[in-house]
Amino acid sequence: MRTLYYLFLLLGITFLLYIGYYKKEPIAALLIFLLLYRPVIDYVFIRKMKLYEGKRLWLKYPFWGFTSRLLWK
């Protein structure tokens, strides 16, 4: 499960580098990665790994520090 999570992060970083470096849109690529791609990937894997089973995860996600649990659990 963790390998798949890292693979999706690597794909996102590849997208970030492609759009930012080759297409010359670094701000847009960074915003898409930070505000859209990363939260969606984290949300899916938080649910799959059963780190949170309550409701309204989208409200709690930025404040609960799930990143450390996703990366090191």
Contacts in CASP RR format, 6 or more apart in sequence:
PFRMAT RR
TARGET T0000
AUTHOR 0000-0000-0000
METHOD contacts of the structure
MODEL  1
MRTLYYLFLLLGITFLLYIGYYKKEPIAALLIFLLLYRPVIDYVFIRKMK
LYEGKRLWLKYPFWGFTSRLLWK
1 45 0 8 1.000
1 48 0 8 1.000
1 49 0 8 1.000
5 41 0 8 1.000
5 45 0 8 1.000
5 70 0 8 1.000
8 41 0 8 1.000
8 45 0 8 1.000
9 38 0 8 1.000
9 41 0 8 1.000
12 33 0 8 1.000
12 37 0 8 1.000
13 33 0 8 1.000
15 29 0 8 1.000
15 33 0 8 1.000
15 37 0 8 1.000
16 29 0 8 1.000
16 30 0 8 1.000
16 32 0 8 1.000
16 33 0 8 1.000
17 29 0 8 1.000
18 29 0 8 1.000
19 25 0 8 1.000
19 26 0 8 1.000
19 28 0 8 1.000
19 29 0 8 1.000
19 32 0 8 1.000
20 26 0 8 1.000
20 28 0 8 1.000
20 29 0 8 1.000
20 30 0 8 1.000
23 29 0 8 1.000
39 58 0 8 1.000
39 61 0 8 1.000
39 62 0 8 1.000
42 61 0 8 1.000
42 66 0 8 1.000
42 67 0 8 1.000
42 70 0 8 1.000
43 57 0 8 1.000
43 58 0 8 1.000
43 61 0 8 1.000
45 70 0 8 1.000
46 52 0 8 1.000
46 57 0 8 1.000
46 61 0 8 1.000
46 66 0 8 1.000
46 69 0 8 1.000
46 70 0 8 1.000
47 57 0 8 1.000
49 69 0 8 1.000
49 70 0 8 1.000
49 73 0 8 1.000
51 66 0 8 1.000
51 69 0 8 1.000
51 70 0 8 1.000
51 73 0 8 1.000
52 60 0 8 1.000
52 64 0 8 1.000
52 66 0 8 1.000
END
